[in-house]
Structure formats: C-alpha cells, structure tokens
Amino acid sequence: MSFSDFGNDLYTGKRSIPVIPKRRTFYLVSLVLMAIAIAGLGINKLNLGLEFSGGSEFRVTSTSVPDDYESMAREALGAADDSQGVRVSKLGTGTVRVQTERLGEAESAEVRAELAETFSVPQDRVSATFIGPSWGESVTNQALRALVLFLVLVAAVLAIYFRNWKMAAAALIALAHDLVITVGIYSFSKFEVSPATMIGFLTVLGYSIYDTVVVFDKVRENTTEAFGNGRMSFAQAANLAVNQTLVRSINTTVIGVLPILAVLVVGALFLGPGTLLDLALVLFIGIAVGAYSSIFLATPLLVSMRSKDESVLELDKRAARSQAAKAKKQAVAATASGGVPAEGPGAGADRAVDSDEAATGRPAVSVPMATEESSATITGRQVHKYAQSGPRNQPKRPPKSRRK
C-alpha cells in the first residue's frame, strides 16, 4: 500500500489511528519530554550570547585558521580554561572569534596586539567590539514583551475565530509545551542564545499555531456535523479530524525540516557558530515538536476539556443510540438474508440492544424478526405474506368464454 492510499484511508475513515482514545499515553510522553527539558535548563543553563550578557569580542581574520586556534587564543589572553569567561570559536574558514568579559580601552588594545602577534596577522585584521550589559538587558526585555504580546494576540484571535475559549486554551498549552521542549533541547546542545535564536523561537511558535489552527478547523467542521446528525460522538469526530489532517501535517513538516536540516549540517561542519546555525537549530527542533503537539496534544487536550460539557454529553448519548440502531439493523438484515452473525444468531442485535440500554438508561425496544406472517428482504424491508411474489406487470388471463 502506498502512502497516498494510506492517507486516503485515514481521510475516509477506512483506517483510523486511535489518537484520542490513547490520549493519556501522549500526555505522558509530553510530560516526560518537558521534565527532561526542564532538567536540562536547570543543569546546563542557557549559553547566553554576548548580546545578552555583555562583554568584549575580538575577531581575527586570517587566510587560514590553525587547528589549534583555541589554545593559541587562550595563550594570547593568558586564559587556561573557561573559568576566566573566555570563549573561543571558529567562524567560517578564516575567522576566529574570542569573547571575554568587559575590558577597558587599554586592555582591549593590548589583547588586539597579542592576538595579531599570535596569529601572525596585521593588527588591523583584529577587530574589537564592546557590548554593554544594558544593551543585552534591553534585548531580553524586548524579546519577552514580544513573546507575551504574541501569546495574547493568539489567544484573542483563536477565541474569536473558533468562538470557543477552550480551543484557544488548548492551543496555548500546546504552544507552551513547544517552547519548553525547544528551549530545553537547545540548552543540551550548548549552542549560544543570540537575537537570532529569539527570532527563531517566535517563528517556531508561529508555525506551531498555524499547524494547530489547521487541525482545529477540521475538528470544528467534523464536530459541527456530528452535533447536527448525531452519528458520531465528539471524541470520534475529533479523532477523525486528526486522522484526516495527519498526512498533511507530516508532509508539511518534512518539507519544512529538510532544507533546515541541510543548513544545520552545512553550518555545523563548515561555517561554525553564528547566526545561521543558531537559527537553523531552533527551527529544526521547534518545527518537529510543533508538528507533534498539533496532532497528539492540542486536539486531545480539547477533547478532555470539553468532555464534561452538557452539549458534548448529550451528543455522546445520541451517537450511542444512533450506532446501536445501525448495529441492530445490520443484524436484522444479516439474519433475514440467511447470514449468521459472527458470534451466533442475533449476537449483533443483542450487542446493539445492550449498548442502546447503556447509552439511554431505558430498556431498548426490540425489533420483531421475520415470522410466518411476514418476511424480510435482503435490504431489511418487511413484506407481507400475501404480497405478490412474481412480477407485478404480468398480463391477465382472458375469460374462459374467449378461450379456444
């Protein structure tokens, strides 16, 4: 079976992945992932870049960077390890970046001269930049304001669009889930948190909410139809919506992740730390986690939050009665046509009656089976025993006086 056939079966309901019935399992998976991410934040901390922590940065531009560039840079600064706040990294193929704590003008000039001598380059090939802590604090505050504003606007738009605050709440919980896991995994990688990283976080949240809105739109369509005809319960309609959008979400995620993965690999192998690598990592993690939450977390949360609503409870009863009646009709038709139910004569009808009684709390009304007075066709229609059994349009026989 091809992937397209599998997706078509999911859309039509021929096949079904029990996302909603197994929602407690997915809740547990999400809780475990969030616990690991929070533990990573507590143990490793975030590697805040110079833009947030403040300090001095030196960049040595050369035609080629020696393999032992890190030890050479530390020797020039007199720093044996990371204890003195010195970070050395390679940018591209010809630039060495050295970050230190805040240095004065005289100290900066001395460090530039030492680096130029160590790497055998003119002093004008060594640039020095100072970033004050107040600027980093301003960047942090602006990023937090942008995040809060984003969440408030998302909650308002979702509540207005879906006309249901519980959908907005479920979407925001899924967003928080994505943010915590993404930041936690980022802390394990020890990548530097830069302004590009913050842009990546906001981009990931936008992607995640987009994917969740697509799934919720299908959930609203299916549940509205279920409320109208009463053939499916709220959970069944929501599970069908998740299955119908599953293949689309997978395709969208794969298409989005593949080019980011290529950028991530090229950046890690050839370019080294920098804006491109920071952005690629956060996008790669966030898009994958966002696709998971929109399918396996947001919709199950919505079903759990609405499970006690009076309208949902009434719909569940109507769906149980409808499905029980359908099962009884199928059992009657199978018996009348000479078929035997899987577990003995009348087993399907008995199960349908039992489920009807359980759903309504009232004794179910039995449907009379075919007897001597009546018979049933294969479609389940009852036919009286005196009904004409042959073709209805046969010509009448002439009177005896006219016969030869």
C-alpha positions as CSV (number, residue, x, y, z in Angstrom):
1,M,0.0,0.0,0.0
2,S,1.3,3.4,-1.0
3,F,1.5,6.4,1.4
4,S,-1.2,8.2,-0.6
5,D,-3.6,5.2,-0.3
6,F,-2.9,5.1,3.4
7,G,-3.7,8.8,3.7
8,N,-6.9,8.3,1.7
9,D,-8.0,5.5,4.0
10,L,-7.3,7.8,7.0
11,Y,-9.3,10.6,5.4
12,T,-12.4,8.4,4.6
13,G,-12.3,6.6,7.9
14,K,-11.5,3.2,6.5
15,R,-8.4,3.2,8.7
16,S,-8.0,5.0,12.0
17,I,-5.2,5.8,14.3
18,P,-6.6,6.0,17.9
19,V,-5.1,9.3,18.8
20,I,-8.0,10.5,21.1
21,P,-8.6,7.1,22.7
22,K,-4.8,6.9,23.5
23,R,-4.5,10.5,24.6
24,R,-3.3,9.6,28.1
25,T,-0.3,7.9,26.6
26,F,0.6,11.1,24.6
27,Y,0.1,13.2,27.7
28,L,2.6,11.0,29.5
29,V,5.1,11.3,26.6
30,S,4.8,15.1,26.6
31,L,5.2,15.3,30.4
32,V,8.4,13.2,30.2
33,L,9.8,15.4,27.4
34,M,9.0,18.5,29.4
35,A,10.6,17.1,32.5
36,I,13.8,16.3,30.6
37,A,13.8,19.8,29.1
38,I,13.3,21.5,32.4
39,A,16.1,19.3,34.0
40,G,18.4,20.4,31.1
41,L,17.7,24.0,31.8
42,G,18.4,23.5,35.5
43,I,21.6,21.6,35.0
44,N,23.2,23.1,31.9
45,K,21.7,26.6,31.9
46,L,21.4,28.6,28.6
47,N,24.5,29.7,26.9
48,L,23.7,33.3,26.6
49,G,25.5,35.2,23.9
50,L,27.4,38.4,24.3
51,E,24.3,40.4,23.2
52,F,22.6,39.3,26.4
53,S,25.4,39.1,28.9
54,G,27.6,41.9,27.7
55,G,31.4,41.9,27.3
56,S,34.1,42.3,24.7
57,E,34.5,40.5,21.4
58,F,37.6,40.2,19.2
59,R,37.6,38.7,15.7
60,V,40.9,37.7,14.0
61,T,40.6,37.4,10.2
62,S,43.2,35.3,8.5
63,T,43.6,33.4,5.3
64,S,43.6,30.1,7.2
65,V,42.9,29.2,10.8
66,P,45.3,26.7,12.5
67,D,43.9,23.6,14.0
68,D,45.0,24.6,17.5
69,Y,43.4,28.1,17.2
70,E,41.6,27.7,20.5
71,S,44.8,27.1,22.6
72,M,46.6,29.8,20.7
73,A,43.9,32.4,21.5
74,R,43.8,31.4,25.2
75,E,47.5,31.6,25.4
76,A,47.4,35.2,24.0
77,L,44.9,36.2,26.6
78,G,46.5,34.3,29.4
79,A,43.4,32.2,30.0
80,A,44.0,28.5,30.5
81,D,40.3,27.5,30.6
82,D,36.8,28.8,30.6
83,S,37.0,29.9,34.2
84,Q,38.0,33.4,33.2
85,G,35.0,33.8,31.0
86,V,36.9,33.4,27.7
87,R,35.1,31.7,24.8
88,V,36.9,30.9,21.5
89,S,35.1,29.7,18.4
90,K,35.7,29.5,14.7
91,L,33.5,31.4,12.2
92,G,33.7,30.0,8.7
93,T,37.1,29.1,7.4
94,G,39.1,32.2,8.1
95,T,37.9,33.9,11.3
96,V,38.5,33.3,14.9
97,R,36.1,34.8,17.5
98,V,37.2,35.5,21.0
99,Q,34.7,36.6,23.6
100,T,35.7,37.9,27.1
101,E,34.2,39.8,29.9
102,R,34.2,43.6,29.8
103,L,37.7,45.1,29.1
104,G,38.8,48.7,29.2
105,E,40.3,50.5,26.2
106,A,43.9,49.9,27.3
107,E,43.2,46.2,27.9
108,S,41.4,45.8,24.6
109,A,44.3,47.4,22.7
110,E,46.7,45.0,24.4
111,V,44.6,42.0,23.6
112,R,44.4,43.0,19.9
113,A,48.2,43.3,19.8
114,E,48.6,39.9,21.4
115,L,46.1,38.2,19.1
116,A,47.7,39.8,16.0
117,E,51.1,38.6,17.1
118,T,49.9,35.1,18.0
119,F,48.1,34.5,14.6
120,S,50.8,36.4,12.6
121,V,48.4,38.9,11.1
122,P,48.5,42.7,10.9
123,Q,46.7,44.4,13.8
124,D,44.1,45.9,11.5
125,R,42.9,42.3,10.9
126,V,41.9,42.1,14.5
127,S,38.6,43.9,15.3
128,A,37.3,44.7,18.8
129,T,33.7,45.2,19.8
130,F,32.3,46.1,23.2
131,I,28.7,45.4,24.1
132,G,27.4,46.8,27.4
133,P,25.1,44.7,29.7
134,S,22.4,47.4,29.5
135,W,22.0,46.7,25.8
136,G,21.7,43.0,26.4
137,E,19.1,43.6,29.1
138,S,17.2,45.8,26.7
139,V,17.2,43.0,24.1
140,T,16.0,40.5,26.7
141,N,13.1,42.7,27.8
142,Q,12.1,43.4,24.2
143,A,12.1,39.7,23.4
144,L,9.9,38.9,26.5
145,R,7.5,41.7,25.6
146,A,7.2,40.3,22.0
147,L,6.5,36.8,23.4
148,V,3.8,38.0,25.8
149,L,2.2,40.1,23.1
150,F,2.3,37.2,20.7
151,L,0.5,34.9,23.1
152,V,-2.2,37.4,24.0
153,L,-2.9,38.1,20.3
154,V,-3.0,34.4,19.5
155,A,-5.4,33.7,22.4
156,A,-7.8,36.5,21.3
157,V,-7.7,35.6,17.6
158,L,-8.4,31.9,18.3
159,A,-11.2,32.6,20.8
160,I,-12.9,34.9,18.2
161,Y,-12.3,32.7,15.2
162,F,-13.4,29.4,16.8
163,R,-15.9,31.0,19.2
164,N,-14.7,28.7,21.9
165,W,-12.2,29.7,24.6
166,K,-11.3,26.1,25.3
167,M,-9.8,25.8,21.8
168,A,-7.7,28.9,22.5
169,A,-6.6,27.4,25.9
170,A,-5.7,24.1,24.3
171,A,-3.7,25.8,21.6
172,L,-1.8,28.0,24.2
173,I,-1.0,24.9,26.3
174,A,0.5,23.2,23.2
175,L,2.5,26.4,22.5
176,A,3.9,26.4,26.0
177,H,4.8,22.7,25.5
178,D,6.7,23.5,22.3
179,L,8.5,26.4,23.9
180,V,9.7,24.5,26.9
181,I,10.9,21.5,25.0
182,T,12.6,23.6,22.3
183,V,14.5,25.7,24.9
184,G,15.4,22.6,26.9
185,I,16.9,20.8,24.0
186,Y,18.7,24.0,23.0
187,S,20.3,24.0,26.4
188,F,21.6,20.5,26.0
189,S,23.2,21.5,22.7
190,K,25.2,24.3,24.4
191,F,24.6,26.5,21.4
192,E,24.8,30.2,22.0
193,V,21.5,32.1,22.6
194,S,21.6,35.1,20.3
195,P,19.0,37.6,19.0
196,A,18.7,35.2,16.0
197,T,17.7,32.5,18.5
198,M,14.9,34.6,19.8
199,I,13.7,35.3,16.3
200,G,13.7,31.5,15.7
201,F,11.6,30.9,18.9
202,L,8.9,33.3,17.7
203,T,9.0,31.7,14.2
204,V,8.6,28.3,15.7
205,L,5.6,29.4,17.8
206,G,4.0,30.9,14.6
207,Y,4.5,27.7,12.7
208,S,3.1,25.6,15.6
209,I,0.0,27.7,16.0
210,Y,-0.6,27.6,12.2
211,D,-0.5,23.8,12.2
212,T,-2.8,23.7,15.3
213,V,-5.3,26.0,13.6
214,V,-5.5,23.8,10.5
215,V,-6.3,20.7,12.7
216,F,-8.8,22.7,14.8
217,D,-10.5,23.9,11.7
218,K,-11.2,20.3,10.7
219,V,-12.2,19.4,14.2
220,R,-14.8,22.2,14.2
221,E,-16.1,21.1,10.8
222,N,-16.5,17.4,11.9
223,T,-17.9,18.2,15.4
224,T,-20.4,20.7,13.9
225,E,-21.6,18.0,11.5
226,A,-21.8,15.5,14.4
227,F,-23.9,17.9,16.5
228,G,-26.3,18.1,13.5
229,N,-26.8,14.4,12.7
230,G,-25.8,12.7,16.0
231,R,-24.0,9.9,14.2
232,M,-20.6,10.3,15.9
233,S,-19.6,11.3,19.4
234,F,-17.4,14.4,20.0
235,A,-14.3,12.3,20.6
236,Q,-15.0,10.2,17.4
237,A,-15.4,13.3,15.3
238,A,-12.2,14.9,16.7
239,N,-10.3,11.7,16.2
240,L,-11.5,11.6,12.5
241,A,-10.3,15.2,12.1
242,V,-6.8,14.3,13.4
243,N,-6.6,11.3,11.1
244,Q,-7.7,13.4,8.1
245,T,-5.0,16.1,8.7
246,L,-2.3,13.7,9.8
247,V,-0.7,13.1,6.3
248,R,-0.9,16.8,5.5
249,S,1.0,17.6,8.8
250,I,3.6,15.0,8.1
251,N,4.2,16.3,4.5
252,T,4.3,19.9,5.6
253,T,6.8,19.1,8.4
254,V,9.1,17.0,6.2
255,I,9.1,19.7,3.5
256,G,10.0,22.4,6.1
257,V,12.6,20.4,8.0
258,L,14.6,19.0,5.1
259,P,16.1,22.4,4.0
260,I,16.7,23.4,7.6
261,L,18.5,20.1,8.2
262,A,20.7,20.8,5.2
263,V,21.5,24.3,6.6
264,L,22.2,22.8,10.0
265,V,24.6,20.2,8.7
266,V,26.5,22.7,6.5
267,G,26.7,25.2,9.3
268,A,27.9,22.7,11.9
269,L,30.6,21.2,9.5
270,F,31.8,24.2,7.6
271,L,30.6,27.5,8.9
272,G,30.8,27.1,12.7
273,P,28.9,29.1,15.3
274,G,26.9,32.0,14.0
275,T,23.5,33.5,13.2
276,L,22.7,30.9,10.6
277,L,23.5,27.9,12.8
278,D,21.6,29.4,15.8
279,L,18.5,30.0,13.7
280,A,18.7,26.6,11.9
281,L,18.9,24.6,15.2
282,V,16.0,26.3,16.9
283,L,13.8,26.0,13.7
284,F,14.7,22.3,13.3
285,I,13.7,21.4,16.9
286,G,10.7,23.7,17.1
287,I,9.1,22.6,13.8
288,A,9.4,18.9,14.7
289,V,8.0,19.5,18.2
290,G,5.2,21.8,16.9
291,A,4.0,19.1,14.4
292,Y,3.8,16.6,17.3
293,S,1.9,18.9,19.6
294,S,-0.7,20.0,17.0
295,I,-1.6,16.4,16.3
296,F,-1.0,14.4,19.5
297,L,-1.5,17.1,22.2
298,A,-3.7,20.1,21.2
299,T,-6.8,18.1,19.9
300,P,-6.7,15.5,22.8
301,L,-6.5,18.4,25.3
302,L,-9.5,20.0,23.6
303,V,-11.5,16.7,23.9
304,S,-10.5,16.3,27.6
305,M,-11.5,19.9,28.3
306,R,-14.9,19.6,26.7
307,S,-15.7,16.1,27.9
308,K,-17.9,17.4,30.7
309,D,-19.9,19.9,28.6
310,E,-23.6,19.3,28.6
311,S,-23.8,19.5,24.8
312,V,-21.0,17.0,24.4
313,L,-22.5,14.6,26.9
314,E,-25.9,14.8,25.0
315,L,-24.1,14.3,21.7
316,D,-22.4,11.2,23.1
317,K,-25.8,9.7,24.1
318,R,-27.3,10.5,20.7
319,A,-24.3,8.9,18.9
320,A,-24.6,5.8,21.1
321,R,-28.3,5.4,20.2
322,S,-27.6,6.0,16.5
323,Q,-24.8,3.5,16.4
324,A,-26.8,1.0,18.4
325,A,-29.8,1.3,16.0
326,K,-27.5,0.9,13.0
327,A,-26.0,-2.3,14.5
328,K,-29.5,-3.7,15.1
329,K,-30.5,-3.0,11.5
330,Q,-27.4,-4.8,10.2
331,A,-28.0,-7.7,12.5
332,V,-31.7,-8.0,11.3
333,A,-30.6,-7.8,7.6
334,A,-27.9,-10.4,8.1
335,T,-30.4,-12.8,9.8
336,A,-33.1,-12.3,7.3
337,S,-30.8,-13.0,4.4
338,G,-29.6,-16.3,5.9
339,G,-26.4,-14.9,7.2
340,V,-25.2,-15.8,10.7
341,P,-23.6,-13.1,12.9
342,A,-20.0,-13.7,14.0
343,E,-20.9,-14.9,17.5
344,G,-24.1,-16.7,16.8
345,P,-27.7,-15.8,15.7
346,G,-28.8,-12.5,17.0
347,A,-25.5,-11.7,18.7
348,G,-25.1,-8.4,16.8
349,A,-28.6,-7.3,17.6
350,D,-28.1,-8.3,21.3
351,R,-25.0,-6.2,21.5
352,A,-26.8,-3.3,19.8
353,V,-29.7,-3.5,22.3
354,D,-27.2,-3.7,25.2
355,S,-25.4,-0.6,24.0
356,D,-28.6,1.3,23.5
357,E,-29.7,0.5,27.0
358,A,-26.3,1.6,28.4
359,A,-26.5,4.9,26.4
360,T,-30.1,5.9,27.3
361,G,-30.6,4.2,30.6
362,R,-34.0,2.9,29.4
363,P,-35.0,-0.6,28.2
364,A,-34.5,-0.9,24.5
365,V,-37.4,-1.7,22.2
366,S,-36.9,-4.9,20.4
367,V,-37.4,-5.1,16.6
368,P,-39.6,-8.1,15.5
369,M,-37.9,-10.6,13.4
370,A,-39.3,-12.3,10.3
371,T,-42.1,-14.8,11.1
372,E,-44.8,-16.8,9.3
373,E,-46.8,-13.6,8.9
374,S,-44.0,-11.6,7.4
375,S,-40.7,-12.0,5.7
376,A,-37.8,-9.6,5.1
377,T,-35.8,-8.8,2.0
378,I,-32.0,-8.5,1.9
379,T,-32.4,-4.8,2.5
380,G,-34.3,-5.3,5.7
381,R,-37.8,-4.2,4.4
382,Q,-40.6,-6.3,5.7
383,V,-43.0,-7.8,3.2
384,H,-46.5,-9.2,4.0
385,K,-47.0,-12.9,3.2
386,Y,-49.9,-12.2,0.8
387,A,-47.9,-9.8,-1.3
388,Q,-47.5,-10.7,-4.9
389,S,-44.4,-12.7,-5.2
390,G,-44.0,-12.7,-9.0
391,P,-43.6,-9.9,-11.5
392,R,-46.1,-7.1,-10.9
393,N,-46.9,-6.4,-14.6
394,Q,-48.0,-9.8,-15.8
395,P,-50.9,-9.7,-18.4
396,K,-54.2,-11.0,-17.1
397,R,-55.6,-14.3,-18.5
398,P,-58.7,-14.0,-20.7
399,P,-62.1,-15.4,-19.6
400,K,-62.9,-19.0,-20.3
401,S,-65.6,-18.0,-22.9
402,R,-62.9,-16.4,-25.0
403,R,-60.5,-19.3,-24.8
404,K,-60.3,-21.7,-27.8
